[in-house]
C-alpha cells in the first residue's frame, strides 16, 4: 500500500490531546498548514493527515520559496476532519486525521501503516525546515480546538 502522509507537529497539553478520540470529527476554522517532509516529531503531538484534499502549494508558480522549503500542503478553511487514531509512542502522541468525506481511509491497514511510520520516526530528529521558527509559529495551534481546548462547532 503506497500511502502519502502529511505532517504537522506542535506542543499541546495532555488534556487537549485526549480530546482527539477515534471516530470524532473536528472542524478547523482557519487554513491548516501541513508538510510533505518526513522527520522526527517536533513537539509532543504529531498530526498525521491521510488525505487527497489538501492543496500542494509546492507546485504552484509564484507562491514563494517557503512553500517549497516547507513542503507545504494546505487544507481550506472550515475543513472537517475525522479522527482515525490517537496513538502514543515513546512520549509522543500521534493523531491520525482524514477529511470527513474520505471514509475509504478508515481501515486497520492504514492505521497500522500510520503507527509504523510514527514509530520509525519517533526518535529521529525533525526535518530542519520544520524545526525553524517560521514554520513552528504557523503550526503551533491545535487543529479543530480553540485556545481553551474545546472543539469548534461543526455547524456554523
OpenMM code with the backbone's topology and positions (N, CA, C; nanometers):
from openmm import Vec3, app, unit

residues = "UNK UNK UNK UNK UNK UNK UNK UNK UNK UNK UNK UNK UNK UNK UNK UNK UNK UNK UNK UNK UNK UNK UNK UNK UNK UNK UNK UNK UNK UNK UNK UNK UNK UNK UNK UNK UNK UNK UNK UNK UNK UNK UNK UNK UNK UNK UNK UNK UNK UNK UNK UNK UNK UNK UNK UNK UNK UNK UNK UNK UNK UNK UNK UNK UNK UNK UNK UNK UNK UNK UNK UNK UNK UNK UNK UNK UNK UNK UNK UNK UNK UNK UNK UNK UNK UNK UNK UNK UNK UNK UNK UNK UNK UNK UNK UNK UNK UNK UNK UNK UNK UNK UNK UNK UNK UNK UNK UNK UNK UNK UNK UNK UNK UNK UNK UNK UNK UNK UNK UNK UNK UNK UNK UNK UNK UNK UNK UNK UNK UNK UNK UNK UNK UNK UNK UNK UNK UNK UNK UNK UNK UNK UNK UNK UNK UNK UNK UNK UNK UNK UNK UNK UNK UNK UNK UNK".split()
positions = [
    Vec3(0.0848, -0.1170, 0.0000),
    Vec3(0.0000, 0.0000, 0.0000),
    Vec3(0.0897, 0.1238, 0.0000),
    Vec3(0.0785, 0.2059, -0.1009),
    Vec3(0.1592, 0.3258, -0.1136),
    Vec3(0.0801, 0.4450, -0.0599),
    Vec3(0.1114, 0.4862, 0.0633),
    Vec3(0.0404, 0.5960, 0.1274),
    Vec3(0.1315, 0.7172, 0.1369),
    Vec3(0.0707, 0.8333, 0.1233),
    Vec3(0.1449, 0.9575, 0.1376),
    Vec3(0.0858, 1.0345, 0.2547),
    Vec3(0.1654, 1.0514, 0.3571),
    Vec3(0.1208, 1.1204, 0.4769),
    Vec3(0.1645, 1.2660, 0.4731),
    Vec3(0.0905, 1.3477, 0.5466),
    Vec3(0.1228, 1.4885, 0.5670),
    Vec3(0.1409, 1.5105, 0.7161),
    Vec3(0.2337, 1.5976, 0.7534),
    Vec3(0.2767, 1.6114, 0.8916),
    Vec3(0.2558, 1.7529, 0.9450),
    Vec3(0.2246, 1.7596, 1.0739),
    Vec3(0.2134, 1.8873, 1.1455),
    Vec3(0.2381, 1.8570, 1.2931),
    Vec3(0.3405, 1.9174, 1.3504),
    Vec3(0.3793, 1.8910, 1.4887),
    Vec3(0.3668, 2.0174, 1.5730),
    Vec3(0.3347, 1.9983, 1.6992),
    Vec3(0.3305, 2.1095, 1.7939),
    Vec3(0.3380, 2.0540, 1.9355),
    Vec3(0.3241, 2.1409, 2.0328),
    Vec3(0.3169, 2.1019, 2.1736),
    Vec3(0.1811, 2.1433, 2.2278),
    Vec3(0.1140, 2.0488, 2.2908),
    Vec3(-0.0171, 2.0744, 2.3493),
    Vec3(-0.0266, 2.0079, 2.4860),
    Vec3(-0.1131, 2.0612, 2.5731),
    Vec3(-0.1378, 1.9924, 2.7000),
    Vec3(-0.2003, 1.8548, 2.6754),
    Vec3(-0.1720, 1.7609, 2.7641),
    Vec3(-0.2275, 1.6260, 2.7505),
    Vec3(-0.3795, 1.6275, 2.7431),
    Vec3(-0.4431, 1.7199, 2.8160),
    Vec3(-0.5895, 1.7274, 2.8142),
    Vec3(-0.6420, 1.7604, 2.6744),
    Vec3(-0.5680, 1.8400, 2.5984),
    Vec3(-0.6085, 1.8699, 2.4612),
    Vec3(-0.5935, 1.7454, 2.3746),
    Vec3(-0.4810, 1.6773, 2.3885),
    Vec3(-0.4535, 1.5581, 2.3063),
    Vec3(-0.5605, 1.4517, 2.3290),
    Vec3(-0.6057, 1.4390, 2.4532),
    Vec3(-0.7067, 1.3386, 2.4874),
    Vec3(-0.8408, 1.3650, 2.4203),
    Vec3(-0.8650, 1.4863, 2.3754),
    Vec3(-0.9927, 1.5199, 2.3099),
    Vec3(-1.0065, 1.4523, 2.1733),
    Vec3(-0.8948, 1.4113, 2.1147),
    Vec3(-0.8973, 1.3521, 1.9813),
    Vec3(-0.9244, 1.2017, 1.9896),
    Vec3(-1.0484, 1.1682, 2.0204),
    Vec3(-1.0870, 1.0273, 2.0296),
    Vec3(-1.1209, 0.9751, 1.8904),
    Vec3(-1.0767, 0.8544, 1.8573),
    Vec3(-1.1113, 0.7986, 1.7262),
    Vec3(-1.2623, 0.8002, 1.7037),
    Vec3(-1.2999, 0.8430, 1.5839),
    Vec3(-1.4408, 0.8485, 1.5472),
    Vec3(-1.5033, 0.9863, 1.5577),
    Vec3(-1.4397, 1.0783, 1.6306),
    Vec3(-1.4983, 1.2120, 1.6398),
    Vec3(-1.4552, 1.2955, 1.5193),
    Vec3(-1.5299, 1.4000, 1.4959),
    Vec3(-1.4956, 1.4947, 1.3903),
    Vec3(-1.4613, 1.6279, 1.4545),
    Vec3(-1.3626, 1.6950, 1.3966),
    Vec3(-1.3248, 1.8289, 1.4409),
    Vec3(-1.3207, 1.9193, 1.3189),
    Vec3(-1.3640, 2.0421, 1.3405),
    Vec3(-1.3661, 2.1402, 1.2324),
    Vec3(-1.2630, 2.2476, 1.2612),
    Vec3(-1.1750, 2.2711, 1.1656),
    Vec3(-1.0769, 2.3787, 1.1803),
    Vec3(-1.1292, 2.5013, 1.1073),
    Vec3(-1.1392, 2.6118, 1.1796),
    Vec3(-1.1946, 2.7346, 1.1227),
    Vec3(-1.0977, 2.8038, 1.0270),
    Vec3(-0.9690, 2.7886, 1.0507),
    Vec3(-0.8683, 2.8521, 0.9656),
    Vec3(-0.8111, 2.7533, 0.8659),
    Vec3(-0.7190, 2.8032, 0.7854),
    Vec3(-0.6450, 2.7140, 0.6963),
    Vec3(-0.5585, 2.6216, 0.7805),
    Vec3(-0.5281, 2.5034, 0.7297),
    Vec3(-0.4451, 2.4064, 0.8011),
    Vec3(-0.3191, 2.3826, 0.7198),
    Vec3(-0.2058, 2.4251, 0.7760),
    Vec3(-0.0763, 2.4020, 0.7130),
    Vec3(-0.0256, 2.2639, 0.7514),
    Vec3(0.0148, 2.1873, 0.6519),
    Vec3(0.0777, 2.0579, 0.6736),
    Vec3(0.1999, 2.0497, 0.5823),
    Vec3(0.2821, 1.9474, 0.6047),
    Vec3(0.4040, 1.9323, 0.5257),
    Vec3(0.4178, 1.7907, 0.4728),
    Vec3(0.4766, 1.7826, 0.3535),
    Vec3(0.5110, 1.6525, 0.2949),
    Vec3(0.6433, 1.5994, 0.3498),
    Vec3(0.7173, 1.6832, 0.4213),
    Vec3(0.8506, 1.6439, 0.4681),
    Vec3(0.8418, 1.5491, 0.5861),
    Vec3(0.9167, 1.4401, 0.5782),
    Vec3(0.9213, 1.3415, 0.6863),
    Vec3(1.0374, 1.3737, 0.7788),
    Vec3(1.0168, 1.3431, 0.9040),
    Vec3(1.1213, 1.3592, 1.0044),
    Vec3(1.0639, 1.3257, 1.1397),
    Vec3(1.1472, 1.3310, 1.2409),
    Vec3(1.1007, 1.3046, 1.3754),
    Vec3(1.0064, 1.4137, 1.4233),
    Vec3(0.9289, 1.3842, 1.5277),
    Vec3(0.8349, 1.4825, 1.5789),
    Vec3(0.9060, 1.6046, 1.6373),
    Vec3(0.8468, 1.7206, 1.6176),
    Vec3(0.8974, 1.8454, 1.6724),
    Vec3(0.7932, 1.8990, 1.7707),
    Vec3(0.7676, 1.8219, 1.8753),
    Vec3(0.6675, 1.8549, 1.9764),
    Vec3(0.6151, 1.7268, 2.0367),
    Vec3(0.5203, 1.7419, 2.1284),
    Vec3(0.4662, 1.6221, 2.1931),
    Vec3(0.3472, 1.5632, 2.1182),
    Vec3(0.3011, 1.6321, 2.0128),
    Vec3(0.1921, 1.5772, 1.9318),
    Vec3(0.2240, 1.5951, 1.7837),
    Vec3(0.1975, 1.4903, 1.7111),
    Vec3(0.2056, 1.4934, 1.5654),
    Vec3(0.0656, 1.4709, 1.5119),
    Vec3(0.0219, 1.5641, 1.4299),
    Vec3(-0.0977, 1.5408, 1.3497),
    Vec3(-0.0495, 1.4773, 1.2207),
    Vec3(-0.1033, 1.3624, 1.1908),
    Vec3(-0.0696, 1.2932, 1.0670),
    Vec3(-0.1957, 1.2896, 0.9817),
    Vec3(-0.1869, 1.3465, 0.8640),
    Vec3(-0.3023, 1.3564, 0.7750),
    Vec3(-0.2860, 1.2564, 0.6618),
    Vec3(-0.3944, 1.1848, 0.6331),
    Vec3(-0.4013, 1.0999, 0.5147),
    Vec3(-0.5206, 1.1515, 0.4353),
    Vec3(-0.4901, 1.2166, 0.3243),
    Vec3(-0.5965, 1.2834, 0.2503),
    Vec3(-0.5473, 1.3194, 0.1104),
    Vec3(-0.6420, 1.3252, 0.0208),
    Vec3(-0.6150, 1.3754, -0.1136),
    Vec3(-0.6762, 1.5136, -0.1336),
    Vec3(-0.7253, 1.5751, -0.0261),
    Vec3(-0.7987, 1.7012, -0.0363),
    Vec3(-0.7118, 1.8250, -0.0134),
    Vec3(-0.5927, 1.8090, 0.0406),
    Vec3(-0.5068, 1.9241, 0.0621),
    Vec3(-0.4502, 1.9762, -0.0696),
    Vec3(-0.4209, 2.1049, -0.0722),
    Vec3(-0.3651, 2.1660, -0.1932),
    Vec3(-0.2135, 2.1753, -0.1794),
    Vec3(-0.1442, 2.1088, -0.2688),
    Vec3(0.0017, 2.1071, -0.2684),
    Vec3(0.0523, 2.2391, -0.3246),
    Vec3(0.1008, 2.3267, -0.2367),
    Vec3(0.1469, 2.4582, -0.2805),
    Vec3(0.2899, 2.4568, -0.3331),
    Vec3(0.3581, 2.3435, -0.3213),
    Vec3(0.4953, 2.3366, -0.3729),
    Vec3(0.4986, 2.3385, -0.5250),
    Vec3(0.3861, 2.3112, -0.5891),
    Vec3(0.3813, 2.3055, -0.7350),
    Vec3(0.3134, 2.4279, -0.7964),
    Vec3(0.2784, 2.5251, -0.7130),
    Vec3(0.2113, 2.6460, -0.7616),
    Vec3(0.3169, 2.7520, -0.7918),
    Vec3(0.3208, 2.7978, -0.9136),
    Vec3(0.4175, 2.9014, -0.9525),
    Vec3(0.3878, 3.0314, -0.8790),
    Vec3(0.4938, 3.0988, -0.8365),
    Vec3(0.4807, 3.2286, -0.7747),
    Vec3(0.4342, 3.2277, -0.6305),
    Vec3(0.4234, 3.1115, -0.5692),
    Vec3(0.3712, 3.1041, -0.4321),
    Vec3(0.4788, 3.1406, -0.3293),
    Vec3(0.6041, 3.1310, -0.3667),
    Vec3(0.7120, 3.1671, -0.2755),
    Vec3(0.7985, 3.0484, -0.2377),
    Vec3(0.9195, 3.0805, -0.1984),
    Vec3(1.0171, 2.9766, -0.1651),
    Vec3(0.9834, 2.9020, -0.0370),
    Vec3(0.9182, 2.9685, 0.0585),
    Vec3(0.8860, 2.9000, 0.1835),
    Vec3(0.7955, 2.7804, 0.1608),
    Vec3(0.6991, 2.7925, 0.0724),
    Vec3(0.6089, 2.6804, 0.0451),
    Vec3(0.6876, 2.5587, -0.0018),
    Vec3(0.7846, 2.5813, -0.0881),
    Vec3(0.8677, 2.4706, -0.1369),
    Vec3(0.9571, 2.4173, -0.0253),
    Vec3(1.0171, 2.5080, 0.0494),
    Vec3(1.1082, 2.4685, 0.1574),
    Vec3(1.0361, 2.3852, 0.2635),
    Vec3(0.9131, 2.4236, 0.2943),
    Vec3(0.8365, 2.3523, 0.3970),
    Vec3(0.7649, 2.2288, 0.3438),
    Vec3(0.7582, 2.2110, 0.2121),
    Vec3(0.6766, 2.1028, 0.1564),
    Vec3(0.5288, 2.1268, 0.1855),
    Vec3(0.4842, 2.2508, 0.1739),
    Vec3(0.3537, 2.2956, 0.2217),
    Vec3(0.2364, 2.2392, 0.1425),
    Vec3(0.1471, 2.1757, 0.2164),
    Vec3(0.0180, 2.1316, 0.1645),
    Vec3(-0.0870, 2.1945, 0.2546),
    Vec3(-0.1829, 2.2634, 0.1943),
    Vec3(-0.2792, 2.3450, 0.2676),
    Vec3(-0.4200, 2.2884, 0.2559),
    Vec3(-0.4888, 2.2820, 0.3699),
    Vec3(-0.6312, 2.2477, 0.3707),
    Vec3(-0.7106, 2.3768, 0.3865),
    Vec3(-0.8222, 2.3841, 0.3192),
    Vec3(-0.9074, 2.5027, 0.3196),
    Vec3(-0.9657, 2.5302, 0.4584),
    Vec3(-1.0076, 2.6537, 0.4774),
    Vec3(-1.0788, 2.6920, 0.5992),
    Vec3(-1.2057, 2.6085, 0.6112),
    Vec3(-1.2463, 2.5854, 0.7348),
    Vec3(-1.3697, 2.5122, 0.7668),
    Vec3(-1.3671, 2.3661, 0.7227),
    Vec3(-1.2490, 2.3095, 0.7069),
    Vec3(-1.2398, 2.1665, 0.6763),
    Vec3(-1.2765, 2.0874, 0.8005),
    Vec3(-1.3568, 1.9857, 0.7814),
    Vec3(-1.3930, 1.8945, 0.8903),
    Vec3(-1.3087, 1.7693, 0.8741),
    Vec3(-1.2404, 1.7333, 0.9842),
    Vec3(-1.1541, 1.6160, 0.9860),
    Vec3(-1.2141, 1.5080, 1.0736),
    Vec3(-1.1963, 1.3855, 1.0330),
    Vec3(-1.2341, 1.2687, 1.1102),
    Vec3(-1.1095, 1.2133, 1.1768),
    Vec3(-1.1162, 1.1917, 1.3085),
    Vec3(-1.0049, 1.1320, 1.3823),
    Vec3(-1.0099, 0.9807, 1.3629),
    Vec3(-0.9036, 0.9257, 1.3060),
    Vec3(-0.8954, 0.7816, 1.2828),
    Vec3(-0.8229, 0.7091, 1.3958),
    Vec3(-0.7283, 0.7792, 1.4612),
    Vec3(-0.6465, 0.7132, 1.5632),
    Vec3(-0.5814, 0.8194, 1.6503),
    Vec3(-0.5573, 0.7830, 1.7753),
    Vec3(-0.4802, 0.8647, 1.8688),
    Vec3(-0.3866, 0.7672, 1.9384),
    Vec3(-0.2593, 0.7763, 1.9091),
    Vec3(-0.1606, 0.6749, 1.9471),
    Vec3(-0.0417, 0.7419, 2.0142),
    Vec3(0.0047, 0.6819, 2.1239),
    Vec3(0.1207, 0.7351, 2.1952),
    Vec3(0.2342, 0.6340, 2.1886),
    Vec3(0.3543, 0.6861, 2.1598),
    Vec3(0.4740, 0.6023, 2.1499),
    Vec3(0.5936, 0.6856, 2.1933),
    Vec3(0.6701, 0.6340, 2.2886),
    Vec3(0.7944, 0.6980, 2.3327),
    Vec3(0.7746, 0.8451, 2.3728),
    Vec3(0.6641, 0.8730, 2.4410),
    Vec3(0.6402, 1.0075, 2.4920),
    Vec3(0.5838, 1.1062, 2.3926),
    Vec3(0.5521, 1.0609, 2.2727),
    Vec3(0.4919, 1.1471, 2.1706),
    Vec3(0.3564, 1.0877, 2.1327),
    Vec3(0.2623, 1.1744, 2.1017),
    Vec3(0.1309, 1.1305, 2.0552),
    Vec3(0.1165, 1.1602, 1.9074),
    Vec3(0.0415, 1.0757, 1.8415),
    Vec3(0.0093, 1.0977, 1.7011),
    Vec3(-0.1415, 1.0879, 1.6845),
    Vec3(-0.1993, 1.1897, 1.6236),
    Vec3(-0.3413, 1.1901, 1.5920),
    Vec3(-0.3528, 1.1783, 1.4405),
    Vec3(-0.4149, 1.0707, 1.3959),
    Vec3(-0.4328, 1.0448, 1.2532),
    Vec3(-0.5669, 1.1017, 1.2095),
    Vec3(-0.5630, 1.1885, 1.1086),
    Vec3(-0.6822, 1.2575, 1.0606),
    Vec3(-0.7004, 1.2380, 0.9111),
    Vec3(-0.8252, 1.2363, 0.8691),
    Vec3(-0.8604, 1.2434, 0.7282),
    Vec3(-0.9773, 1.3394, 0.7170),
    Vec3(-1.0123, 1.3808, 0.5967),
    Vec3(-1.1275, 1.4686, 0.5846),
    Vec3(-1.2553, 1.3860, 0.5948),
    Vec3(-1.3634, 1.4529, 0.6293),
    Vec3(-1.4880, 1.3823, 0.6581),
    Vec3(-1.5400, 1.3006, 0.5406),
    Vec3(-1.5040, 1.3362, 0.4190),
    Vec3(-1.5578, 1.2678, 0.3015),
    Vec3(-1.4646, 1.1591, 0.2476),
    Vec3(-1.3586, 1.1293, 0.3195),
    Vec3(-1.2636, 1.0285, 0.2722),
    Vec3(-1.2685, 0.9040, 0.3615),
    Vec3(-1.3894, 0.8501, 0.3762),
    Vec3(-1.4100, 0.7353, 0.4643),
    Vec3(-1.3335, 0.6112, 0.4209),
    Vec3(-1.2889, 0.6081, 0.2960),
    Vec3(-1.2139, 0.4915, 0.2472),
    Vec3(-1.0812, 0.4762, 0.3218),
    Vec3(-1.0375, 0.5808, 0.3926),
    Vec3(-0.9147, 0.5694, 0.4699),
    Vec3(-0.9379, 0.5066, 0.6079),
    Vec3(-1.0637, 0.4790, 0.6417),
    Vec3(-1.0947, 0.4186, 0.7713),
    Vec3(-1.0773, 0.2680, 0.7637),
    Vec3(-0.9557, 0.2227, 0.7775),
    Vec3(-0.9368, 0.0780, 0.7843),
    Vec3(-0.8124, 0.0469, 0.8657),
    Vec3(-0.8081, -0.0726, 0.9238),
    Vec3(-0.6975, -0.1090, 1.0134),
    Vec3(-0.5605, -0.1064, 0.9467),
    Vec3(-0.5524, -0.1334, 0.8165),
    Vec3(-0.4229, -0.1334, 0.7479),
    Vec3(-0.3636, 0.0074, 0.7432),
    Vec3(-0.4472, 0.1066, 0.7246),
    Vec3(-0.3970, 0.2439, 0.7209),
    Vec3(-0.3536, 0.2881, 0.8595),
    Vec3(-0.4313, 0.2531, 0.9598),
    Vec3(-0.3922, 0.2870, 1.0973),
    Vec3(-0.2602, 0.2186, 1.1322),
    Vec3(-0.2453, 0.0940, 1.0943),
    Vec3(-0.1206, 0.0220, 1.1198),
    Vec3(-0.0028, 0.0877, 1.0473),
    Vec3(-0.0225, 0.1256, 0.9217),
    Vec3(0.0841, 0.1918, 0.8458),
    Vec3(0.1212, 0.3257, 0.9090),
    Vec3(0.0214, 0.3985, 0.9572),
    Vec3(0.0474, 0.5270, 1.0224),
    Vec3(0.1272, 0.5076, 1.1512),
    Vec3(0.0927, 0.4069, 1.2277),
    Vec3(0.1664, 0.3786, 1.3515),
    Vec3(0.3095, 0.3352, 1.3208),
    Vec3(0.3279, 0.2547, 1.2186),
    Vec3(0.4631, 0.2126, 1.1807),
    Vec3(0.5470, 0.3321, 1.1370),
    Vec3(0.4868, 0.4221, 1.0613),
    Vec3(0.5564, 0.5436, 1.0186),
    Vec3(0.5991, 0.6244, 1.1412),
    Vec3(0.5086, 0.6405, 1.2360),
    Vec3(0.5354, 0.7166, 1.3577),
    Vec3(0.6466, 0.6521, 1.4400),
    Vec3(0.6384, 0.5223, 1.4590),
    Vec3(0.7405, 0.4514, 1.5376),
    Vec3(0.8778, 0.4622, 1.4714),
    Vec3(0.8813, 0.4585, 1.3392),
    Vec3(1.0102, 0.4669, 1.2695),
    Vec3(1.0714, 0.6063, 1.2810),
    Vec3(0.9891, 0.7077, 1.3057),
    Vec3(1.0378, 0.8452, 1.3115),
    Vec3(1.0454, 0.9022, 1.4533),
    Vec3(0.9845, 0.8357, 1.5505),
    Vec3(0.9655, 0.8936, 1.6839),
    Vec3(1.0943, 0.9400, 1.7507),
    Vec3(1.2039, 0.8710, 1.7283),
    Vec3(1.3296, 0.9069, 1.7938),
    Vec3(1.4280, 0.9747, 1.6985),
    Vec3(1.3811, 1.0077, 1.5796),
    Vec3(1.4645, 1.0759, 1.4809),
    Vec3(1.4551, 1.2274, 1.5016),
    Vec3(1.5532, 1.3017, 1.4551),
    Vec3(1.5406, 1.4481, 1.4615),
    Vec3(1.4356, 1.4962, 1.3621),
    Vec3(1.3725, 1.6096, 1.3914),
    Vec3(1.2761, 1.6636, 1.2957),
    Vec3(1.3456, 1.7129, 1.1696),
    Vec3(1.2701, 1.7217, 1.0627),
    Vec3(1.3229, 1.7848, 0.9412),
    Vec3(1.3622, 1.9274, 0.9782),
    Vec3(1.4824, 1.9718, 0.9450),
    Vec3(1.5276, 2.1062, 0.9856),
    Vec3(1.4321, 2.2176, 0.9445),
    Vec3(1.3721, 2.2051, 0.8271),
    Vec3(1.2792, 2.3076, 0.7793),
    Vec3(1.1562, 2.3186, 0.8689),
    Vec3(1.1204, 2.2064, 0.9326),
    Vec3(1.0015, 2.2037, 1.0170),
    Vec3(1.0327, 2.2323, 1.1633),
    Vec3(1.1605, 2.2524, 1.1938),
    Vec3(1.2013, 2.2930, 1.3288),
    Vec3(1.2303, 2.4429, 1.3333),
    Vec3(1.2277, 2.5078, 1.2178),
    Vec3(1.2565, 2.6512, 1.2092),
    Vec3(1.1400, 2.7314, 1.2679),
    Vec3(1.1731, 2.8451, 1.3274),
    Vec3(1.0734, 2.9277, 1.3956),
    Vec3(0.9620, 2.9745, 1.3022),
    Vec3(0.9941, 3.0001, 1.1752),
    Vec3(0.8889, 3.0477, 1.0854),
    Vec3(0.7834, 2.9403, 1.0601),
    Vec3(0.8227, 2.8139, 1.0607),
    Vec3(0.7252, 2.7047, 1.0454),
    Vec3(0.6537, 2.6777, 1.1767),
    Vec3(0.7276, 2.6641, 1.2854),
    Vec3(0.6635, 2.6281, 1.4127),
    Vec3(0.5627, 2.7345, 1.4562),
    Vec3(0.5875, 2.8593, 1.4207),
    Vec3(0.4907, 2.9635, 1.4504),
    Vec3(0.3600, 2.9466, 1.3747),
    Vec3(0.3676, 2.8874, 1.2564),
    Vec3(0.2471, 2.8654, 1.1737),
    Vec3(0.1628, 2.7488, 1.2235),
    Vec3(0.2255, 2.6530, 1.2920),
    Vec3(0.1552, 2.5284, 1.3260),
    Vec3(0.1414, 2.5079, 1.4766),
    Vec3(0.1540, 2.6135, 1.5539),
    Vec3(0.1520, 2.5992, 1.6998),
    Vec3(0.0133, 2.5695, 1.7553),
    Vec3(-0.0920, 2.6087, 1.6848),
    Vec3(-0.2271, 2.5930, 1.7371),
    Vec3(-0.2811, 2.4519, 1.7136),
    Vec3(-0.3692, 2.4067, 1.8036),
    Vec3(-0.4318, 2.2760, 1.7820),
    Vec3(-0.5255, 2.2794, 1.6615),
    Vec3(-0.5467, 2.1654, 1.6014),
    Vec3(-0.6385, 2.1537, 1.4880),
    Vec3(-0.7782, 2.1236, 1.5418),
    Vec3(-0.8727, 2.2123, 1.5107),
    Vec3(-1.0122, 2.1880, 1.5469),
    Vec3(-1.0498, 2.2199, 1.6899),
    Vec3(-0.9544, 2.2709, 1.7679),
    Vec3(-0.9813, 2.3066, 1.9075),
    Vec3(-0.9482, 2.4528, 1.9285),
    Vec3(-1.0258, 2.5187, 2.0123),
    Vec3(-0.9962, 2.6560, 2.0487),
    Vec3(-0.8862, 2.6610, 2.1535),
    Vec3(-0.8497, 2.7822, 2.1915),
    Vec3(-0.7424, 2.8013, 2.2912),
    Vec3(-0.7775, 2.7380, 2.4255),
    Vec3(-0.9052, 2.7176, 2.4520),
    Vec3(-0.9499, 2.6562, 2.5765),
    Vec3(-0.9552, 2.5032, 2.5675),
    Vec3(-0.9241, 2.4492, 2.4510),
    Vec3(-0.9252, 2.3040, 2.4322),
    Vec3(-1.0595, 2.2466, 2.3909),
    Vec3(-1.1600, 2.3307, 2.3754),
    Vec3(-1.2906, 2.2836, 2.3330),
    Vec3(-1.2992, 2.2823, 2.1806),
    Vec3(-1.3646, 2.1797, 2.1258),
    Vec3(-1.3779, 2.1730, 1.9796),
    Vec3(-1.4632, 2.2879, 1.9253),
    Vec3(-1.4276, 2.3339, 1.8060),
    Vec3(-1.5122, 2.4305, 1.7376),
    Vec3(-1.6410, 2.3604, 1.6957),
    Vec3(-1.7536, 2.4333, 1.6927),
    Vec3(-1.8798, 2.3710, 1.6477),
    Vec3(-1.8680, 2.3231, 1.5029),
    Vec3(-1.9258, 2.2084, 1.4747),
    Vec3(-1.9223, 2.1540, 1.3388),
    Vec3(-2.0152, 2.2316, 1.2462),
    Vec3(-2.1247, 2.2827, 1.3011),
    Vec3(-2.2243, 2.3530, 1.2193),
    Vec3(-2.2263, 2.4998, 1.2564),
    Vec3(-2.1631, 2.5828, 1.1759),
    Vec3(-2.1738, 2.7279, 1.1942),
    Vec3(-2.1353, 2.7993, 1.0674),
] * unit.nanometer
topology = app.Topology()
chain = topology.addChain("A")
for resn in residues:
    res = topology.addResidue(resn, chain)
    for name in ("N", "CA", "C"):
        topology.addAtom(name, app.Element.getBySymbol(name[0]), res)
